[in-house]
Every structure is written in C-alpha cells, then in structure tokens.
Amino acid sequence: MSKSARYEWRDQHASLNERMKGFLQNPNSEQLEAVVAEMRAYADAARNGQMEIPTRWTSYS
C-alpha cells in the first residue's frame, strides 16, 4: 500500500468517524442519513477499488 493510498484511507476513515460522533451526540434522522450516506460511499469506494484498505495497521492511541 502506497503512502498516498494510506493517507487517503485514513482521511476517509476519519471522516466516517466524525459523522458517527456527530450522530451519537445528536441522534436525529438528518444525522442518521448523513452517517448512512458516508458508510455507503466508504463501502462503494472499497468495493470498486477506488480506495485501498490496509490489511493491518498499528494504532498508537
């Protein structure tokens, strides 16, 4: 996995996490729709090969 692909994946994953946090803090139908749309975009990108997902990674948090 290239460095740029890793950054791309990280950014997409961070965006999805932020949407989830927003929904958990303010659960309403608008936030739910935003989360579902973000999850679909993430899944479609992975399925179509537009985004490479690392097979393993190290978390330092």
Phi, psi and omega in degrees: 000128181286163180297318180293322178295322178295318178295320178299313179298316181300317180295317179296317180294319178296320179297317178297318178297321178295320177298317180297317179298318178299319178293317181294328179282330183218074185289105174218173185294327179295314179295322179297315179299321179295319179295313181297318179297318179295320179294320178295318179298319179297312181295318179297317179297319179291318182294321183275358179080013179281344181222134178262129180255128181294144179282337176205155179203166180246131178256132181251015181265000000 
